[in-house]
């Protein structure tokens, strides 16, 4: 069974000097990082935990895509 990827929105916060990510697909997701690479690494760790804690989903890797806004 192929899962549809979850969507994460990322945008550059000029005032704070960081990338910010949030998602309508992942309850409770809001995070920031200095670069897109660091943001992706944070999301790799956070998304399974948030889905488990907020939705009762398993910790299996969850595919996600980042939309740059």
C-alpha positions as CSV (number, residue, x, y, z in Angstrom):
1,X,0.0,0.0,0.0
2,X,1.5,3.4,-1.0
3,X,0.9,6.2,1.4
4,X,0.3,9.7,0.2
5,X,3.0,12.0,1.6
6,X,2.1,14.4,4.4
7,X,2.6,18.1,3.6
8,X,4.8,20.5,5.5
9,X,4.9,24.2,4.7
10,X,8.2,25.9,5.2
11,X,8.9,29.7,5.0
12,X,11.8,32.0,5.7
13,X,11.2,34.2,8.8
14,X,13.4,37.2,7.9
15,X,13.1,38.8,11.3
16,X,14.2,35.7,13.2
17,X,16.7,34.5,10.5
18,X,15.3,31.0,10.5
19,X,13.2,28.6,8.4
20,X,9.8,27.9,10.1
21,X,7.7,24.8,9.4
22,X,4.1,23.9,10.2
23,X,1.5,21.5,8.8
24,X,-2.2,21.1,8.6
25,X,-1.5,17.3,8.1
26,X,0.5,16.9,11.3
27,X,-1.2,18.2,14.5
28,X,1.1,20.1,16.7
29,X,3.9,20.6,14.2
30,X,5.7,23.9,14.5
31,X,9.5,24.2,14.4
32,X,12.3,26.2,13.1
33,X,15.9,25.8,12.0
34,X,18.8,27.8,10.5
35,X,18.8,25.9,7.2
36,X,16.5,23.7,5.2
37,X,18.9,20.8,5.7
38,X,18.6,21.2,9.5
39,X,14.9,21.7,9.2
40,X,14.5,18.4,7.3
41,X,16.5,16.5,10.0
42,X,14.3,18.0,12.7
43,X,11.2,17.0,10.8
44,X,12.5,13.5,10.3
45,X,12.6,13.1,14.1
46,X,9.5,15.1,15.1
47,X,6.9,13.9,12.6
48,X,6.7,10.2,13.8
49,X,6.6,11.3,17.4
50,X,3.9,13.9,16.8
51,X,1.8,11.4,14.9
52,X,2.2,8.8,17.6
53,X,1.4,11.2,20.4
54,X,-1.4,13.1,18.7
55,X,-3.0,10.6,16.3
56,X,-2.0,7.1,17.7
57,X,-0.1,6.3,14.5
58,X,2.8,4.0,14.5
59,X,6.4,5.2,14.5
60,X,7.1,3.8,11.0
61,X,8.8,6.3,8.7
62,X,6.2,8.6,7.4
63,X,6.8,10.2,3.9
64,X,6.5,13.9,3.8
65,X,7.1,16.7,1.4
66,X,8.1,20.3,2.1
67,X,6.3,23.1,0.2
68,X,8.4,26.3,0.3
69,X,6.1,29.3,0.8
